[in-house]
Amino acid sequence: MTAIGKPTYEELEKKCALLQSKLAAMNELMNVVGKASDIVNVGVAELQSQKAELEARAVNLPKRSVGEVMHMSGFSRDYAEGWCAGNDNAIHEIRAAGIGVMEE
């Protein structure tokens, strides 16, 4: 410092060099952040594409009448009614999960 409290030229040069070094480090960090952001954006786009593909899928789960199930199962009415109720519940739960259900 000079006698009147002002920094010397050498001190100012040192401070300037330090600030330039910090600025270079910040620029390098910004480049890294930019590259990371690009990678994340690609990943998000891929996940959105996969989500759309999964949402477009549907399962084929035909809804049968008690009479049809009785015929297929050997004419047990209790079994047929239970099977139809279970099938209806399955269709409801599958749809609630966001999966499409194709019925015949």
N, CA, C and O of each residue as an XYZ file, in Angstrom:
416
protein
N       0.842     -1.181      0.000
C       0.000      0.000      0.000
C       0.891      1.249      0.000
O       1.982      1.275      0.568
N       0.386      2.235     -0.640
C       1.118      3.508     -0.639
C       0.853      4.247      0.665
O       0.049      3.815      1.491
N       1.530      5.346      0.827
C       1.417      6.121      2.069
C       0.002      6.642      2.295
O      -0.412      6.819      3.440
N      -0.736      6.886      1.234
C      -2.086      7.423      1.413
C      -3.160      6.325      1.363
O      -4.347      6.631      1.246
N      -2.756      5.051      1.451
C      -3.706      3.946      1.563
C      -4.216      3.384      0.252
O      -5.128      2.558      0.256
N      -3.655      3.806     -0.866
C      -4.072      3.256     -2.157
C      -3.198      2.055     -2.483
O      -2.014      2.040     -2.146
N      -3.785      1.021     -3.152
C      -2.976     -0.148     -3.514
C      -1.942      0.214     -4.578
O      -2.150      1.112     -5.393
N      -0.845     -0.496     -4.547
C       0.207     -0.274     -5.545
C      -0.185     -0.963     -6.842
O      -1.122     -1.760     -6.895
N       0.554     -0.632     -7.874
C       0.314     -1.231     -9.181
C       0.484     -2.743     -9.100
O      -0.319     -3.488     -9.662
N       1.517     -3.199     -8.410
C       1.780     -4.634     -8.276
C       0.629     -5.340     -7.544
O       0.232     -6.444     -7.915
N       0.108     -4.694     -6.512
C      -1.019     -5.275     -5.770
C      -2.260     -5.377     -6.656
O      -2.988     -6.368     -6.612
N      -2.483     -4.356     -7.446
C      -3.619     -4.383     -8.374
C      -3.441     -5.480     -9.422
O      -4.399     -6.170     -9.772
N      -2.214     -5.640     -9.923
C      -1.952     -6.707    -10.895
C      -2.209     -8.077    -10.281
O      -2.794     -8.946    -10.928
N      -1.776     -8.279     -9.037
C      -2.005     -9.547     -8.338
C      -3.502     -9.826     -8.196
O      -3.981    -10.930     -8.453
N      -4.218     -8.786     -7.780
C      -5.663     -8.937     -7.593
C      -6.340     -9.238     -8.930
O      -7.237    -10.079     -9.001
N      -5.918     -8.563     -9.967
C      -6.467     -8.786    -11.308
C      -6.192    -10.211    -11.772
O      -7.076    -10.863    -12.326
N      -4.971    -10.698    -11.550
C      -4.617    -12.067    -11.941
C      -5.471    -13.080    -11.176
O      -5.923    -14.074    -11.745
N      -5.689    -12.824     -9.891
C      -6.512    -13.713     -9.083
C      -7.952    -13.737     -9.595
O      -8.562    -14.801     -9.701
N      -8.486    -12.565     -9.909
C      -9.851    -12.488    -10.430
C      -9.967    -13.172    -11.791
O     -10.970    -13.829    -12.072
N      -8.947    -13.019    -12.638
C      -8.958    -13.699    -13.936
C      -8.930    -15.208    -13.758
O      -9.598    -15.938    -14.490
N      -8.162    -15.670    -12.791
C      -8.098    -17.100    -12.499
C      -9.463    -17.610    -12.036
O      -9.919    -18.670    -12.465
N     -10.108    -16.842    -11.156
C     -11.442    -17.226    -10.681
C     -12.450    -17.235    -11.826
O     -13.295    -18.127    -11.911
N     -12.358    -16.241    -12.704
C     -13.264    -16.167    -13.848
C     -13.066    -17.363    -14.777
O     -14.039    -17.933    -15.268
N     -11.819    -17.742    -15.018
C     -11.536    -18.905    -15.869
C     -12.115    -20.176    -15.240
O     -12.680    -21.018    -15.938
N     -11.970    -20.307    -13.916
C     -12.522    -21.477    -13.230
C     -14.042    -21.489    -13.330
O     -14.644    -22.545    -13.526
N     -14.665    -20.320    -13.196
C     -16.124    -20.240    -13.309
C     -16.583    -20.584    -14.723
O     -17.589    -21.271    -14.899
N     -15.857    -20.114    -15.724
C     -16.207    -20.440    -17.109
C     -16.092    -21.939    -17.363
O     -16.938    -22.531    -18.033
N     -15.045    -22.542    -16.823
C     -14.873    -23.989    -16.973
C     -16.020    -24.732    -16.290
O     -16.555    -25.699    -16.831
N     -16.384    -24.274    -15.112
C     -17.496    -24.885    -14.387
C     -18.802    -24.740    -15.165
O     -19.599    -25.676    -15.218
N     -19.020    -23.586    -15.760
C     -20.232    -23.374    -16.564
C     -20.265    -24.321    -17.760
O     -21.334    -24.809    -18.129
N     -19.108    -24.588    -18.372
C     -19.055    -25.545    -19.477
C     -19.436    -26.943    -19.006
O     -20.173    -27.656    -19.687
N     -18.930    -27.331    -17.836
C     -19.258    -28.645    -17.276
C     -20.754    -28.729    -16.982
O     -21.394    -29.735    -17.285
N     -21.308    -27.672    -16.391
C     -22.737    -27.644    -16.079
C     -23.560    -27.721    -17.366
O     -24.575    -28.414    -17.418
N     -23.124    -27.015    -18.392
C     -23.829    -27.060    -19.679
C     -23.836    -28.454    -20.274
O     -24.860    -28.908    -20.784
N     -22.691    -29.141    -20.213
C     -22.618    -30.509    -20.735
C     -23.495    -31.444    -19.915
O     -24.176    -32.305    -20.471
N     -23.481    -31.279    -18.589
C     -24.321    -32.111    -17.723
C     -25.795    -31.864    -18.025
O     -26.598    -32.797    -18.035
N     -26.142    -30.621    -18.268
C     -27.525    -30.276    -18.601
C     -27.948    -30.944    -19.907
O     -29.067    -31.447    -20.016
N     -27.062    -30.949    -20.893
C     -27.360    -31.617    -22.163
C     -27.600    -33.109    -21.953
O     -28.522    -33.685    -22.530
N     -26.761    -33.728    -21.120
C     -26.908    -35.162    -20.840
C     -28.243    -35.428    -20.157
O     -28.944    -36.378    -20.504
N     -28.592    -34.592    -19.190
C     -29.866    -34.752    -18.478
C     -31.037    -34.576    -19.441
O     -32.002    -35.338    -19.383
N     -30.964    -33.590    -20.320
C     -32.052    -33.362    -21.274
C     -32.250    -34.552    -22.197
O     -33.384    -34.912    -22.510
N     -31.155    -35.166    -22.635
C     -31.260    -36.365    -23.477
C     -31.921    -37.491    -22.688
O     -32.787    -38.194    -23.207
N     -31.511    -37.660    -21.431
C     -32.100    -38.700    -20.586
C     -33.580    -38.478    -20.359
O     -34.365    -39.426    -20.396
N     -33.968    -37.238    -20.123
C     -35.383    -36.917    -19.912
C     -36.181    -37.217    -21.177
O     -37.276    -37.775    -21.100
N     -35.647    -36.855    -22.329
C     -36.343    -37.123    -23.590
C     -36.523    -38.625    -23.804
O     -37.581    -39.065    -24.254
N     -35.494    -39.412    -23.484
C     -35.600    -40.866    -23.624
C     -36.654    -41.431    -22.677
O     -37.439    -42.297    -23.062
N     -36.671    -40.946    -21.449
C     -37.661    -41.424    -20.479
C     -39.079    -41.042    -20.897
O     -40.007    -41.833    -20.727
N     -39.252    -39.846    -21.439
C     -40.573    -39.439    -21.909
C     -41.027    -40.316    -23.067
O     -42.205    -40.661    -23.166
N     -40.097    -40.674    -23.940
C     -40.419    -41.559    -25.057
C     -40.820    -42.942    -24.555
O     -41.796    -43.522    -25.031
N     -40.063    -43.467    -23.592
C     -40.393    -44.777    -23.024
C     -41.742    -44.738    -22.317
O     -42.525    -45.684    -22.411
N     -42.011    -43.651    -21.613
C     -43.293    -43.514    -20.912
C     -44.440    -43.519    -21.915
O     -45.455    -44.182    -21.698
N     -44.283    -42.784    -23.012
C     -45.329    -42.740    -24.037
C     -45.561    -44.125    -24.637
O     -46.702    -44.510    -24.890
N     -44.480    -44.873    -24.866
C     -44.621    -46.231    -25.397
C     -45.374    -47.125    -24.419
O     -46.253    -47.889    -24.816
N     -45.025    -47.025    -23.145
C     -45.695    -47.850    -22.139
C     -47.164    -47.464    -21.994
O     -48.020    -48.336    -21.839
N     -47.461    -46.175    -22.042
C     -48.848    -45.732    -21.918
C     -49.683    -46.144    -23.126
O     -50.902    -46.277    -23.020
N     -49.041    -46.345    -24.263
C     -49.769    -46.739    -25.465
C     -50.101    -48.227    -25.475
O     -50.926    -48.675    -26.271
N     -49.470    -48.983    -24.603
C     -49.714    -50.421    -24.559
C     -51.064    -50.723    -23.921
O     -51.590    -49.947    -23.123
N     -51.602    -51.870    -24.299
C     -52.865    -52.318    -23.716
C     -52.827    -53.836    -23.591
O     -52.164    -54.522    -24.369
N     -53.539    -54.338    -22.613
C     -53.645    -55.785    -22.446
C     -55.000    -56.235    -22.966
O     -55.977    -55.487    -22.933
N     -55.039    -57.463    -23.442
C     -56.289    -58.031    -23.929
C     -56.864    -58.908    -22.825
O     -56.352    -59.995    -22.555
N     -57.910    -58.440    -22.200
C     -58.546    -59.168    -21.107
C     -60.044    -59.178    -21.381
O     -60.764    -58.265    -20.976
N     -60.509    -60.219    -22.075
C     -61.921    -60.238    -22.461
C     -62.847    -60.330    -21.252
O     -62.556    -61.016    -20.272
N     -63.954    -59.630    -21.349
C     -64.987    -59.682    -20.313
C     -65.952    -60.788    -20.712
O     -66.545    -60.752    -21.790
N     -66.098    -61.750    -19.849
C     -66.966    -62.898    -20.126
C     -68.213    -62.830    -19.254
O     -68.192    -62.291    -18.147
N     -69.284    -63.381    -19.773
C     -70.512    -63.468    -18.983
C     -70.450    -64.707    -18.098
O     -69.658    -65.619    -18.335
N     -71.299    -64.723    -17.078
C     -71.359    -65.885    -16.186
C     -71.687    -67.139    -16.990
O     -71.133    -68.209    -16.737
N     -72.582    -67.004    -17.952
C     -72.953    -68.153    -18.787
C     -71.771    -68.700    -19.574
O     -71.586    -69.914    -19.657
N     -70.969    -67.809    -20.153
C     -69.792    -68.264    -20.903
C     -68.811    -69.002    -19.998
O     -68.283    -70.052    -20.365
N     -68.572    -68.445    -18.813
C     -67.624    -69.068    -17.893
C     -68.177    -70.390    -17.379
O     -67.427    -71.350    -17.201
N     -69.486    -70.447    -17.140
C     -70.099    -71.716    -16.707
C     -69.868    -72.790    -17.764
O     -69.534    -73.930    -17.443
N     -70.050    -72.417    -19.015
C     -69.858    -73.376    -20.102
C     -68.402    -73.841    -20.163
O     -68.136    -75.025    -20.370
N     -67.449    -72.899    -19.980
C     -66.027    -73.251    -20.049
C     -65.567    -74.047    -18.832
O     -64.621    -74.829    -18.927
N     -66.227    -73.855    -17.685
C     -65.730    -74.445    -16.443
C     -66.471    -75.699    -16.005
O     -66.198    -76.226    -14.926
N     -67.363    -76.167    -16.782
C     -68.095    -77.368    -16.388
C     -69.375    -77.048    -15.639
O     -69.844    -77.857    -14.838
N     -69.940    -75.889    -15.886
C     -71.255    -75.499    -15.379
C     -71.324    -75.323    -13.865
O     -72.338    -75.656    -13.251
N     -70.265    -74.806    -13.261
C     -70.286    -74.462    -11.839
C     -70.608    -72.973    -11.723
O     -69.773    -72.122    -12.028
N     -71.834    -72.669    -11.277
C     -72.277    -71.276    -11.206
C     -71.436    -70.482    -10.196
O     -71.036    -69.357    -10.495
N     -71.163    -71.032     -9.022
C     -70.375    -70.317     -8.012
C     -68.989    -69.957     -8.553
O     -68.509    -68.837     -8.377
N     -68.363    -70.925     -9.210
C     -67.041    -70.677     -9.791
C     -67.137    -69.572    -10.834
O     -66.314    -68.657    -10.846
N     -68.137    -69.650    -11.709
C     -68.280    -68.684    -12.800
C     -68.515    -67.277    -12.262
O     -67.933    -66.316    -12.767
N     -69.357    -67.149    -11.249
C     -69.619    -65.826    -10.676
C     -68.358    -65.259    -10.017
O     -68.067    -64.070    -10.148
N     -67.617    -66.108     -9.315
C     -66.369    -65.664     -8.697
C     -65.337    -65.268     -9.738
O     -64.632    -64.272     -9.577
N     -65.252    -66.046    -10.801
C     -64.298    -65.748    -11.871
C     -64.639    -64.412    -12.517
O     -63.752    -63.592    -12.751
N     -65.907    -64.188    -12.803
C     -66.325    -62.933    -13.442
C     -66.067    -61.735    -12.527
O     -65.635    -60.682    -12.996
N     -66.327    -61.887    -11.236
C     -66.064    -60.794    -10.293
C     -64.566    -60.500    -10.237
O     -64.161    -59.338    -10.231
N     -63.746    -61.543    -10.196
C     -62.293    -61.357    -10.188
C     -61.801    -60.703    -11.458
O     -60.916    -59.847    -11.423
N     -62.369    -61.101    -12.574
C     -61.995    -60.520    -13.862
C     -62.367    -59.036    -13.907
O     -61.583    -58.211    -14.376
N     -63.563    -58.700    -13.417
C     -63.984    -57.294    -13.371
C     -63.041    -56.477    -12.485
O     -62.671    -55.356    -12.833
N     -62.657    -57.042    -11.343
C     -61.721    -56.353    -10.445
C     -60.368    -56.149    -11.120
O     -59.758    -55.087    -10.999
N     -59.908    -57.174    -11.829
C     -58.619    -57.068    -12.525
C     -58.664    -55.964    -13.577
O     -57.731    -55.169    -13.686
N     -59.741    -55.914    -14.346
C     -59.894    -54.875    -15.371
C     -59.878    -53.495    -14.716
O     -59.221    -52.576    -15.206
N     -60.601    -53.356    -13.615
C     -60.646    -52.069    -12.903
C     -59.256    -51.662    -12.412
O     -58.849    -50.515    -12.598
N     -58.532    -52.577    -11.794
C     -57.208    -52.262    -11.240
C     -56.195    -51.961    -12.343
O     -55.355    -51.073    -12.191
N     -56.270    -52.687    -13.436
C     -55.353    -52.448    -14.556
C     -55.593    -51.054    -15.128
O     -54.646    -50.319    -15.407
N     -56.861    -50.698    -15.299
C     -57.173    -49.353    -15.809
C     -56.748    -48.277    -14.815
O     -56.260    -47.220    -15.213
N     -56.933    -48.545    -13.523
C     -56.539    -47.574    -12.495
C     -55.029    -47.340    -12.514
O     -54.560    -46.265    -12.141
N     -54.271    -48.344    -12.948
C     -52.814    -48.211    -13.042
C     -52.389    -47.486    -14.315
O     -51.198    -47.267    -14.536
N     -53.360    -47.113    -15.157
C     -53.046    -46.370    -16.372
C     -52.748    -47.239    -17.576
O     -52.213    -46.758    -18.574
N     -53.089    -48.515    -17.491
C     -52.855    -49.442    -18.597
C     -54.176    -49.647    -19.321
O     -55.213    -49.848    -18.689
N     -54.137    -49.595    -20.632
C     -55.350    -49.802    -21.408
C     -55.765    -51.265    -21.400
O     -54.926    -52.164    -21.349
N     -57.068    -51.487    -21.451
C     -57.608    -52.848    -21.484
C     -58.477    -52.971    -22.722
O     -59.434    -52.219    -22.907
N     -58.126    -53.940    -23.573
C     -58.945    -54.221    -24.750
C     -59.883    -55.365    -24.391
O     -59.443    -56.424    -23.945
N     -61.166    -55.144    -24.588
C     -62.143    -56.191    -24.332
C     -62.709    -56.643    -25.669
O     -62.839    -55.857    -26.608
N     -63.038    -57.909    -25.735
C     -63.623    -58.427    -26.982
C     -65.079    -58.066    -27.068
O     -65.745    -58.413    -28.044
